[in-house]
Amino acid sequence: MSVDVPGPPLPHLPAPWRLRPASVSEDLERLVRWMRAPHVAEFWKQAWPEDRWRAELERQLAGTHSLPCMLERDGVALAYLELYRVARDRLAGHYAQRPHDLGVHVAIGELGGTGRGLGRSLLRAVAEGLLAADPDCTRVVAEPDSRNAPSLRAFSAAGFRAVGAINLPDKAATLFVYPRSEKDLP
């Protein structure tokens, strides 16, 4: 599959959401704390030290595979997201992807931000924003760990469709697709 497509775009989200590229200087400490939180660490498996996260953010920000982002609601940081091009990701080849498919990883960092419908709202806003930001993209995908029941519920409630199970090197996942139209489902 050709990967001759631009990196993932930064979508514009409607209020009260704001999505911005993660900043090493502004967000590193918060990100490290979030990744160590039990509800995130269990599924992300990236409770890394600060220097490793610094290198990871710098690598992502310099490339075209993924874009690390901070999501705010009413000016309060709520979640860390990675927007990515499936064609450049380990997910490539696990389903019949298209060159412009975009993916999203999400971690709601503050435990108080989970279980209140925020995940559903932010996932729908991000999916719609990505489709608007890249007219050639016909679907946004996600592959949460199949054991992560809150995440599975949030993606379903946001309008993502579960289309099958996939096995990745570090997890058994459920592939979700947010299609531009019904004909865009794999």
C-alpha positions, 0 to 999 in steps of 0.5 A: 500500500502506498503511503504517499499521503500527508501526515494526519491533519489537526482537526478543528473541533467545536466548542467546548473542545479544543485539540492542539499538538502536544507540547514537550515543554507544556504537557510532558509532566501531565502526560507522564502522570496520566500514563502512570494512572492505573486506568490508563497504564493497564491498556496503554502499557506506556508508564514510561519515565519522562525522558522516554516520553520526551523522546517519543513526543519529539519523534512523533512531532517530527514525523508524518505517522502520528500527531500527539495531541492534547484535548481540552474541554472548556480550557481544562486538559482532559485527554491525550490523543494520537492521530495517525495514518493507518497506512504508516501504522502497525494496524496496516494490513489488519483490514482492507485499509484505504490510503487516507484512513485515519486512526485515533488512540485516546487516553482520558487522563483524569479518572474523574473525566471517565464514565460521564459520557465525555469519551463518547462526545470527544470521540464523535467530535474528533471523528467528525473533525478528522473527516472534515479536515481531510476530504479524501479520508472516508473513515476513522478507525480505532483499535482499543483493547478488547478487554477495555469495556469502558473504551468499547462502550465509548466508541460504540456510543460515539457512532463508531462501528465494531467491525471485527477482532484483530490481533496485534503484537501486544493485545487482542483488539476490536476494530472500530470504524467511523465511516463517512457513509455506509458504503465506507465500512470495510 
